[in-house]
Amino acid sequence: MKSTVTATIQGMPVKEIGSIPEGWQDSYAAFSEKRITSVVIPNSVTLIGNRAFMNCTITLPR
């Protein structure tokens, strides 16, 4: 799966992905349970939370 994180949502810059407050469901993770082969993250993102790629299968190029 190739994914692109959008740079804005409703005109506001996306600054964080995968930051989930304690007690929230893991299904709110940015890419929860996906098979990731490529992710494009905009320069506006300054924080990637510890649950951004929770339960994902990540394939890195060799």
N, C-alpha and C positions, 0 to 999 in steps of 0.2 A: 504494500500500500504506500503510495506516495502522498504526502500531506503538505499543505501550505497553511501556515498560521497567518490569518488576515492581519494587516497592519492597523486597521481601525474597526471599531464596532460602534455603530450609531454616531459616527463622527469623532469618537474618542480613541486615542492611541492605545493599542494593546501593549501593556508593559510587563505583564506576568502571565505565565501559563503553568497550570498544575499546582497552584497554591490552594490547598483545601483545608479549611479550618477543622480542628479536631472534632470528631463526632459526626461529620458529614459523611455521606456514603461515598465509597471509592468509585462508584459509577460516574461521579462528577469529574474524575481525572481527565485531563485533556485528551489523552489517547488511550484510555482504558481498554485493555484486552484486544489490542489491534496488532496486526503483523506489519511492522514498520520496515520499509526499505529506504525511505528518503523523507526528510522533513526540511522544509524551508521556513526559517524563522526570521521575521523582519528585524531590522536594527533597533526598533523601538522597544523590543523585549530586553529587559535588564535582569529579570529573575525567572529561572526555571525551577519550579517547586519540586519537592522530593516525591510528589505523586504524579508528575506530568506523564510519565511513561509506565505507570503502575500496571503490572500483569501483562506487559507487552512482550512480544517476540521481536527482537531487533536484529536485523541482518545487516552486518557491516560489509562494505566492499573489501576485497582482499588486495 
